[in-house]
Amino acid sequence: MRKAWLPTISLLVLVALVGCQKSEAPKADSTDAKADQVVTEIPSELLNEGARVFGAPWKTEQHYKMTITGPQSQTAFLVRRAEVKKVGDAVRVVFTNIGGPLHGNTDTYELRPDGVWAIGLNNAEFSQAFITLPAEMKPGYTWTYKATIQQGGSETILDVKAEIVGKADVTVPLGTFKAWKVVTTGSSTINGMTQTLKDVIYYAEGVGMVKDEMTLAQQQGSNSVGTTITMEAVPAP
């Protein structure tokens, strides 16, 4: 049972971490000849507000504690190791998860002039790239996204809305930050099973995501079964 549950949770964790915008963005070309150009410094034109809030992905590692409470509770420590390359006019950041239930999974983003774009999450490619954070962060700004993701014979259909609430103080094991608060609400349907979700994410400028608290609820008969997944930034050991 545990093995069947964790892939579902891990996909939802990573998908719900991102906001999604209705845009006709070109798909990333993974065969781009320039993809082998390793980046040691992010070009200034790509260091917009969204990229700074996204953090410093060119740093080697980011460390998190993940706590799952619900029918199958557990705690794990995760490390995201970054590889940064130049792809055309964008900078691609590929995170590889080290340790815990997400070990070996990769998440791919691109820094572009109009913000940070999600290319693929949890080893799955999106049919269309979408914005994670806009170039200009404005309280009250909202955006929506609908998408279908194919992964390992499973189909996930997302229907979400994201809102930049504003800045808020948040304390995690890594420290106390005045971070941007982004709230995502909507639903995720996996192989016909629909779950509602609410995801509250805190991004600290120059650090990246410092806290993510997501609540999932699935209706089973007359009962609603809920799971909460919390990720908090922790110091490197």
N, C-alpha and C positions, 0 to 999 in steps of 0.2 A: 504493500500500500504506500509506503514511504517513497519508493522509487517512482510510482505513478504520480504522486502529488507534487514532488519537487519541481519537475520540468514545467508544470502549469504555473506554480508560484513564481519560479525564476523568470519566466517569460513575462508575466504580468508585472512583476517588480520593475523590470527594465523598460518595458513599454510604457508604463504609467509614469516613469520618471521624466518623460519628455512631454512638452506641449506640442500641439500639432496645428499647422496652419493650412488652409485651403490655398494652395499655390501650384502652379504648373511648373514645377522644378524639374530640370533634367535629371535623369538617373545618373548616379556616379558610374564612371567607366573604370572598373577594377583592372582593366588591362592597359590603362593609360601609360604610355612610355615614360612619363615624367614621375610615375609613382615611386620610383626608386631614389628620388632625391631627398635624402634625409635632411630634416630641418633642425637647426640648432637655435634659431631665433625667429619668432613669428613676425612676418612683415607688418609694418605699422598700419597699413591700410586695412588689415584684418583684425587689429586689436580694437574693435568697437566695444561699446558698453556690454553688449551681449556676450562677447568673447571673454571680457574681463570678469563678468559675473560667472560664466561657465568655469572659470578658474584658470589655473596655469597647467593645462594638460601636457605641456612639454616637460613638466617635472616627471621624475622617474616613476613614482608610485603614489597612490592614494589608499589610505587604510580605513576600513569601516567595521563596525560591529553590527550584525544583522540579527534582530530578534523577531521570531515569528510566534504569535500567540493565537491560539485557536484549537481546532480539532487535532492538529499535529504541531505542537509547540516545539521550538528548538532555538538555540543560539549558535551563531557561527561568526568567525572573523574572516573578512575578505580583504584581499589586496588587489587593486587594479593597477596593472603595469602598462605604461603608455609607450607607444611607438608613433613618431610624428614624421610625416612625409609630405612633400609638395606634390599636388596633383593639379596641373593646369594653373588656374589663378587662385585655387583654394589650397588650404592646408588640411590634410586628413589626419585625424587622430584615431588610432586603433588601440582600445583598451583590451587587455587580456586579464581575465579574473584568475587569481591565484588562490587556491585553498577554498574550503567550504563547499556548499552545494552547487555553487556556480563555477567551480574550477574548470578552467579550459575554455569557458565561453568568451566570445569576443564581441565588443560593442564598437561601432564605427561612426564617427562624426566628421563633419567638415566645417572649418571656419571659413566663412565667406563674407563679402562686404555687407550683406544684409542680415547677418546673424549666424547662429550656430545651427547646422542642419544635421538631422539624424539620417544615416545611410542604412545602417543595419544594427540590430540588437539581438543579443543572445544567439549568435550564430545564424540569425535569419535576416534576409534582405527584405526591405520594404519594396513594394511595387513602385513606389514613388517617394523620393526623399522629401522630408518636411522639416520645418523650422522647430528647433527645440527652444531657443531663446532668440528674440528679435534683436537687431543691432541696437535699438534704442529702447531702454526699459522705462515704461510709463505705468504708474499705478492706475488700475482700472482697465488696462488694455486686455482684451480677450481675443481668443482665436479658437477655431474648432477644426476637427479632422475626423474623417472616416477612412478606414483602411482595412484591407484583408492581408493577412500574413500567412504564408505557407511554411510549415516547418515540420520535418520528420513525419509526414503523413497527417499532420494535424492542421486545421484551419482556424485561425483566430481573426475575428471581426471586431474592430475597435470603433467606438463612436464616442468621442470625448470632447470636452470643452475645457480650455485652460484660461486662467485669469492671473495677471500680475496684481496681487493685492497691495503691495507696497513693501516697505522695510520694517523689520521687526527684530527684536533682540532674541537670540536663541543660544542656549548653553548646551554643549555636548562635551564628551570627554576631551576633545581637542582644545576646547576653550569656549569663550563667549564671543559672539559675533553679532554685528548689526547686519542682517542678511536680507536679501530680497525673498519675499514669500510668494510662491507660485502655487495656486490650487487648481488641480485637475479633477473634474467629475465626469461621469459617464458610465459606459458599460463595456464589457468585453465578453464576447461569445466564443467559446472554444468547443468545436465539434457539436454545436447545438446547445451547449450548456451556457446560460447567460449569468454573469455576475455583475452587480453594480460595483462601482469603485469611487472612492474619494481619496485623492492623493495630495498631501500637503508637503511641499518641498521648500527647503531654505538654501539659497545660494549666497555664499560670501565672496565678495569681489576679491580676485586674486587667489582664492582658495578652491572654489568650486562648491559642489554640493556638500553641505555639512550635516544636513538632516533630511530624512524622507520618512514620512509616516503615512502609510496607505492602508485603508480599510476596504476589504472586499466582503460582499454579502451575496449569498446564493440562497434562493428560496427552495426549500425541500419540503414539499407538502404544505402544511400550515406553519412550518417553522422557517425562520431565517437563520442560516448558519454563517457566522462571521469570522473573518481572520484579519488580524492586524499585523502588518510587516513594518518594522521600524529599522532604519539604517542610520547610524550616527558615526561621524568622523572621529577617529581615535588617533592618538600619537603613534608613530612608527615604533615598534619594539626596539 
